[in-house]
């Protein structure tokens, strides 16, 4: 496991304040709105005439990640990405983040440095300021809590509740790849645990592994929508599977939907992994999670503009609520959608 380091520095030699100072000593603020960051009792943020959006995600060892195959640097990077993705899903621009860690005695200072290397890489890529957080000890494992703060003009914010009948349903990138990567990692882990002499075989699966271990938020799609002057009528990021996210939009907007299986974008490696596991690759897209693509709706008259947008596909349309939520299969059969995405609090 990544945190084991016999020659590493025991965190207790620094103490909490020493650790915080060590982790944040090189932070430089980039945004004018970040008045005061790390070093005071609280950060001070001035968004002037903008609306502020705030989101928090908690990543718990054994629930959200497995350190047998998750590099610590990737974990830190992913912790930031999943939060800024939520800000982009509001059609807002992320500006600041706070990071809190609960750390067990298994982790050395060098291991925590690796996590922060990933955190700092993501902050740099997405141009956000790290303005605060907390550290504490844990008796059970590693927990990372990130809060992201963004801003937008009031008339630019996209909620889940604005979709209207006949709106186009659009999605960025491709779906199911992160779930395919997770299935591969879990399979190889089980094989290794049964026979440590057998080394994991991950060749030919670079793309789906990266989508699981080091996902990216769709800053480029947010910027493309801004450039095209399109404000989605509803938007959400795909963290729990396409079907679950569609249910959120439909229920909040009080509408139905119809999507087409043949139009759902799925990468070749995802398709290949599904075949290896004797599964329907559409299930990966519908019920998998952690793709962090943007799912959004726009008025019908925006069709031409969406068609010109790189890496965005129209997969269906919004209907009246009375018509329900349906998937049209490749054979033309209508199947009622089920929200079967990942549920982190579901009992096994």
C-alpha positions in Angstrom: 0.0 0.0 0.0 1.1 3.5 -0.9 1.4 4.9 2.6 3.9 2.4 4.0 7.3 4.0 4.3 9.6 2.6 7.0 12.0 5.5 6.6 9.3 8.2 6.5 8.8 11.0 8.9 6.3 10.4 11.7 3.7 13.2 11.5 3.5 13.4 15.3 7.0 15.0 15.2 5.4 18.1 13.6 2.2 18.4 15.5 -1.0 19.7 13.9 0.1 23.3 13.4 3.5 22.3 12.2 1.9 19.9 9.7 -0.5 22.7 8.4 2.4 25.1 8.1 4.5 22.5 6.2 1.6 21.7 3.8 0.7 25.3 3.1 4.0 27.1 3.2 4.2 27.6 -0.6 0.6 28.6 -1.3 0.2 31.8 -3.4 -3.2 33.3 -4.0 -4.2 34.0 -7.6 -7.7 35.5 -7.4 -8.6 39.1 -6.4 -11.6 37.6 -4.6 -9.3 35.7 -2.3 -8.7 38.5 0.2 -7.3 36.3 3.0 -6.3 32.6 2.7 -4.5 30.2 4.9 -3.0 31.5 8.1 -6.0 33.2 9.8 -9.0 31.8 11.7 -11.0 31.9 8.4 -10.5 32.8 4.8 -12.0 36.1 3.5 -13.6 36.0 0.1 -15.1 39.0 -1.8 -17.2 38.1 -4.8 -18.4 41.6 -5.2 -21.6 41.5 -7.4 -21.4 37.8 -8.2 -23.4 35.0 -6.8 -21.4 32.5 -4.7 -21.8 28.7 -5.2 -20.4 26.3 -2.6 -20.1 22.5 -2.7 -18.5 19.9 -0.5 -17.4 16.3 -1.2 -16.1 13.7 1.3 -13.8 10.9 0.1 -13.5 8.0 2.6 -10.9 5.2 2.4 -12.6 1.9 1.8 -15.8 3.6 0.5 -14.6 6.0 -2.2 -11.1 4.7 -2.9 -8.8 1.7 -2.3 -5.2 2.4 -1.5 -4.1 -0.9 -2.9 -4.3 0.6 -6.4 -4.9 4.3 -5.9 -1.7 6.4 -6.0 -1.8 9.1 -3.3 -0.9 11.8 -5.8 -3.8 10.8 -8.0 -6.1 10.7 -4.9 -5.2 14.3 -4.0 -5.8 15.4 -7.6 -9.1 13.6 -7.8 -10.3 15.1 -4.5 -10.1 18.6 -6.1 -11.5 17.6 -9.5 -14.7 16.1 -8.1 -15.5 19.4 -6.3 -14.6 21.8 -9.1 -16.7 19.6 -11.4 -19.8 20.4 -9.2 -19.1 24.1 -9.6 -18.9 23.8 -13.4 -22.2 21.8 -13.2 -23.7 25.0 -11.9 -22.3 26.9 -14.9 -20.1 28.8 -12.4 -16.3 29.3 -12.3 -14.4 27.7 -9.3 -12.2 30.1 -7.5 -11.3 28.7 -4.1 -11.1 25.4 -2.2 -10.5 24.2 1.3 -9.0 20.8 2.1 -9.4 18.9 5.4 -7.7 15.6 6.1 -8.3 12.9 8.8 -5.1 10.8 8.9 -4.3 7.5 10.6 -0.9 6.7 12.1 -0.1 4.5 9.0 0.7 7.7 7.0 4.0 9.3 7.1 4.7 13.0 6.3 6.1 12.0 2.9 2.8 10.2 2.1 0.8 13.3 3.0 3.2 15.4 0.9 2.2 13.1 -2.1 -1.5 13.8 -1.5 -0.8 17.5 -1.5 1.3 17.3 -4.6 -1.8 16.1 -6.4 -4.0 18.7 -4.7 -1.6 21.5 -5.8 -1.4 20.1 -9.3 -5.2 20.2 -9.6 -5.4 23.7 -8.1 -2.9 24.9 -10.6 -4.7 23.3 -13.6 -8.1 24.6 -12.6 -6.8 27.9 -11.4 -8.3 27.8 -7.9 -6.8 29.1 -4.6 -6.4 26.8 -1.7 -7.5 29.1 1.2 -7.9 26.8 4.2 -8.8 23.5 5.7 -8.1 21.3 8.7 -6.2 18.2 9.8 -7.0 15.7 12.5 -6.2 12.1 13.4 -8.3 9.1 12.3 -8.6 5.7 13.9 -9.9 4.0 10.8 -8.1 5.3 7.7 -7.8 8.3 5.5 -10.6 10.8 4.9 -10.4 13.9 2.6 -13.0 16.6 2.7 -12.9 19.3 0.1 -15.1 22.4 -0.2 -15.1 24.3 -3.5 -16.3 27.9 -3.9 -17.2 29.4 -7.2 -18.9 32.5 -8.6 -21.2 33.4 -11.4 -23.6 36.1 -12.5 -27.1 35.4 -11.3 -28.5 35.0 -14.8 -25.8 32.5 -15.7 -26.3 29.9 -13.0 -27.8 26.6 -14.2 -29.9 24.6 -11.8 -31.3 21.1 -12.1 -34.8 22.5 -12.1 -35.0 24.5 -15.3 -35.5 21.8 -18.0 -38.5 22.2 -20.2 -40.4 19.9 -22.6 -38.6 19.6 -26.0 -35.3 20.7 -24.6 -32.3 18.8 -26.0 -30.4 16.5 -23.6 -26.7 16.9 -24.1 -23.6 15.2 -22.6 -19.9 15.9 -22.9 -17.2 13.3 -23.6 -18.0 9.7 -23.2 -19.7 7.7 -20.4 -18.9 4.5 -18.5 -15.1 4.7 -18.8 -14.4 5.3 -15.1 -16.7 2.4 -14.1 -14.9 0.2 -16.6 -11.6 1.2 -15.0 -12.9 0.4 -11.6 -14.1 -3.0 -12.7 -10.7 -3.8 -14.1 -8.9 -2.7 -10.9 -11.2 -4.7 -8.7 -10.8 -7.8 -10.9 -7.0 -7.6 -10.8 -7.1 -7.0 -7.1 -9.1 -10.1 -6.4 -6.8 -12.2 -8.6 -3.8 -10.8 -6.8 -5.3 -11.5 -3.4 -6.1 -15.1 -4.3 -2.6 -15.6 -5.8 0.1 -13.0 -5.1 2.4 -14.7 -7.6 0.1 -13.4 -10.4 1.0 -9.8 -11.3 -1.9 -7.5 -12.4 -2.4 -7.3 -16.1 -3.4 -3.7 -17.0 -2.0 -3.5 -20.5 -4.1 -1.9 -23.2 -6.4 -0.2 -20.6 -4.6 3.1 -20.0 -7.6 5.3 -20.9 -10.1 3.7 -18.6 -7.6 3.5 -15.7 -6.9 7.2 -16.0 -10.6 8.0 -16.1 -11.0 6.1 -12.8 -7.8 7.2 -11.0 -7.2 10.7 -12.4 -10.4 12.1 -13.8 -10.7 15.6 -15.2 -13.5 18.2 -14.7 -14.9 19.7 -17.9 -13.6 23.2 -17.7 -13.4 23.2 -21.5 -17.2 22.6 -21.9 -18.0 25.3 -19.4 -15.8 27.7 -21.4 -17.4 26.5 -24.7 -20.8 27.2 -23.3 -19.7 30.7 -22.2 -18.2 31.4 -25.7 -21.4 30.3 -27.4 -23.4 32.4 -25.0 -25.5 29.3 -24.1 -26.9 29.0 -20.5 -28.2 25.5 -20.0 -31.7 25.2 -18.8 -30.5 22.5 -16.4 -27.2 20.9 -15.7 -25.5 18.3 -13.5 -22.2 16.4 -13.6 -22.2 12.6 -14.1 -20.9 11.3 -10.8 -23.4 8.5 -10.1 -24.3 7.3 -13.6 -26.3 8.7 -16.5 -29.7 7.3 -15.4 -29.4 8.6 -11.8 -28.4 12.1 -13.0 -31.3 12.2 -15.5 -33.6 11.3 -12.7 -32.3 14.2 -10.7 -33.0 16.7 -13.6 -36.4 15.2 -14.4 -37.6 15.1 -10.8 -36.4 18.6 -10.0 -37.7 20.0 -13.3 -41.0 18.0 -13.1 -40.5 16.6 -16.6 -39.9 13.3 -18.4 -37.2 12.3 -20.9 -36.4 10.1 -23.8 -32.8 9.2 -24.6 -31.4 6.9 -27.4 -29.0 4.1 -26.6 -27.2 4.4 -29.9 -26.5 8.1 -29.2 -24.8 7.6 -25.8 -21.1 8.2 -26.4 -19.0 5.2 -25.2 -15.2 4.8 -25.7 -13.7 1.8 -27.4 -11.8 0.7 -24.3 -15.0 0.8 -22.2 -16.7 -1.3 -24.9 -13.8 -3.8 -24.8 -13.8 -4.0 -21.0 -17.6 -4.7 -21.0 -17.0 -7.5 -23.5 -14.3 -9.0 -21.3 -16.7 -9.1 -18.3 -19.7 -10.3 -20.4 -21.7 -7.2 -19.6 -23.7 -4.8 -21.8 -21.5 -1.7 -22.3 -24.6 0.6 -22.1 -25.0 -0.5 -18.5 -21.6 1.0 -17.7 -22.8 4.4 -19.0 -26.2 4.2 -17.5 -25.4 2.9 -14.0 -21.7 3.5 -13.6 -20.3 6.7 -12.1 -17.3 9.0 -11.6 -17.1 10.1 -15.2 -17.5 13.8 -14.2 -18.9 14.7 -17.6 -21.5 17.4 -17.9 -25.1 16.4 -18.6 -27.2 19.4 -19.6 -30.3 20.5 -21.4 -30.7 23.4 -23.8 -33.6 24.8 -25.9 -34.3 23.2 -29.2 -33.2 26.3 -31.1 -29.7 25.8 -29.8 -29.3 22.5 -31.8 -26.9 24.0 -34.4 -24.7 25.7 -31.8 -24.5 22.4 -29.9 -23.6 20.4 -33.0 -20.7 22.8 -33.6 -19.4 22.3 -30.0 -16.5 20.0 -29.7 -16.9 16.8 -27.6 -20.7 17.4 -26.9 -23.4 15.0 -28.1 -27.2 15.3 -28.2 -28.6 12.0 -26.7 -32.3 12.7 -26.4 -34.9 15.2 -25.4 -37.0 16.3 -22.5 -40.7 15.3 -22.6 -43.8 16.1 -20.5 -43.7 14.5 -17.0 -46.7 12.3 -17.8 -44.7 10.5 -20.5 -42.2 9.2 -18.1 -38.4 8.5 -18.5 -37.4 6.1 -21.2 -34.5 4.7 -23.1 -35.0 3.8 -26.7 -32.7 0.7 -27.4 -30.8 0.1 -30.6 -33.7 -2.2 -31.6 -36.2 0.7 -31.2 -37.7 -0.7 -28.0 -38.7 1.7 -25.3 -37.5 0.7 -21.8 -38.4 2.6 -18.7 -35.2 4.1 -17.1 -34.2 3.0 -13.6 -32.0 5.1 -11.3 -29.5 2.4 -10.5 -26.4 4.5 -10.2 -23.9 4.2 -7.3 -25.4 4.9 -3.8 -22.7 5.5 -1.2 -25.0 5.0 1.8 -26.8 1.9 0.5 -26.5 -1.1 2.7 -24.8 -4.2 1.2 
